[in-house]
Every structure is written in C-alpha cells, then in structure tokens.
Amino acid sequence: MLLFRIIALALLCVASNAVNAQIPGVPNIDFQRYFPHITAVSEEKVMKDFPDGVQYKFLTVRDAIDNSIVVALTRKEGKERLVRVFLARGPIEGSEETLKKTVAKFSGTLGVSFEFIDLREIRTFEEFEARARDLGWGLQVQSK
C-alpha cells in the first residue's frame, strides 16, 4: 500500500507537467545531447517496509535538443537492490520549481529529508566524474 501511495504521489506531482507520462528505459547522459541537471537525494532511513534501509533519488537529465527534462525517481533498498519507481519527460520551463515542489510533498509524505545537488554546469564526463567523486558517489557506466 505504501508503494502505491508513493507511485501515485510521484505520478500526480511529476506527471502533471509531463509531455509523456511514463517512458521506457533509464535516464541517459551522453554529454552531447543529454546532460545532468538537478538531483535530489534523500537521507538513508530504516522504515517498517524497508528494515535494511531505503534511499530515494530524483534524477533529472536535460535534453539539449528538444529542451526537455527526463525525471527519474529511484529507490535503493538495502545495499544492493535499486528500483526505478518512475520515469517521465517534461518541459524544461518550470522544471526546477516543479521538482522542488514534488520533492517537498514526497518528503513530507515519507518523512525523509532531501539534499538538492545542482549539476547544470557540468558539460563533460570528466567534470561529472570529478563532481561524483567529490560527492562520494560511485559511478557505473552502462553499456547498451
């Protein structure tokens, strides 16, 4: 039931401005057309439904050609399991405000706090890798 509420909240909040609702795949960053935008990372928290801990991330990727944003909501359960909860595409106009409102509602519903990380100035993989390292993130390059 909690998962249904999470998905419903994400659909209502994020998809309200989306051009297409759910879209297949994962966000792509190629540093030619697709660039990192803004990320919101939750604290890791132990909850009744997630006794090994859970962490949420809202990831946004900017499409420089069609001037849109791809928004993904992921959930890391414990140390290993990663679930894509939601993926949508929407207009870049108003995307930062929409993301902040969505994260605030989501945060209030689940009782977790989020940190926003602005990645809009990053233009190369090397810049992204350096920033990820500074943030303590691990990187895993996905092959097609």
N, C-alpha and C positions, 0 to 999 in steps of 0.2 A: 504494500500500500504506500509506503514511504517513497519507493522508487517511482510509482505512478504519479505521486504529487510533485516530485522533482521534475519529471519529464513534462508534466502538464504546466508547471510554472515556467520551465525553460521555453516551452512552445508558446505560451501566452506572451512572455516578456520579450524573447528574442525574435520569434517569427512574426510579431506584429508589424515589423518594418521589413521583413524579408521579401525579396523578389521571388524566390522559390523557397518552399518550406524545406523539408529535409532533402539533402542531396547526398549522393553516394560518395564513398571514399574518405580520405583524410585531408587535412589542410596541406597544401604543397607550398614549399618555399624554394624557388629556383634562382632568386636574385637577378632575374631578367624580367620576368612578368610579375611574379609573386614575391612579396616582401613581408617580413614580420611587421606587426602593427602594435597592438596593446595586448598584454597578457594580465590576467588576474588569477593569482594563486592563493588557494586557501591554506589555512593552518592545517596540520595533520591532527585529526581528532579521533578518539575512540568513541564509538556510539553503539547503542544497543544492536543495530543491524550490521555493524562493522566492528566486531570485537578486536580485530587485528589492526584497526585504524583505517582512516579514509582521508583522501585529499582530493579536492576539486580544482580544475583549471579551466578558465575561459581563455581560449586562444583565438586571436584574430589575425588574419592574414590579408594584406591588401593586394588586390589585383590592379596593377598599374594600367592595364589596357582598357578594361571596361569600368574602371573607377568604382569597384565594389569591394566589399569586405566578406570574407568567409569566417564564420564564427563556429567554433567547436567547443563543446562542453565535454570534458573528460573527467573520469573518476578513477583514482588509483586506490584499489582495495588491498590493504596489507602492503607487503613489499613487492609483489610480483604482478598482480592482476590489474590490467588497465582496460577500462571500458569507455568507448565513445558513447556518450549519452545522447548527444545532439550535434548536428552539423547543418548549417544553413548559410545562404548567401543573401546579402542585403546591400543597400546603397551606402556609400561612404559618408554621405551627408548625414549628420546627426548620429553617426555610429558610436562616437565616444560617449555622448550623453546617454544613448540607449544602453550601451554596455554597462555604464556606471549604475544606471537605474536598475537594470536586470540583476547585476551582482548584489546590489543593496537589498533587493527583495529576496533573492536567493539566500543571501547571508542571514537575513532576519528569519526566514523560514527554517533554516537548518541550524541556526545558532553557531555559525562559524565565521571567522573574520578572514578577509582577503587583503592581499597586497597587490597593488597595481604596478606593472612594470611597462614603461613606455619604450618600445623598440622601433619607433617610426623612423629614426635617423639612420638605422642600420641599412647598408646598401650592398655589403659583400658577405660571403660566407666567413671570411677571416674575422670581420668585425663581429659577426654573430657568435662565432666560436669563442672569441675573447670575452664577449659580454656574458655568454653562458657560463664560461669558466669562472668569471668574477662572481656570478650569482650562485655558483655551486651546483649548476645543472649538469647532468650527464647528457651527452649527445649520442644519438644513434642514427646514422644515415640509412634511410630506407631505399632499397633497390626496387626497381619496378618489376 
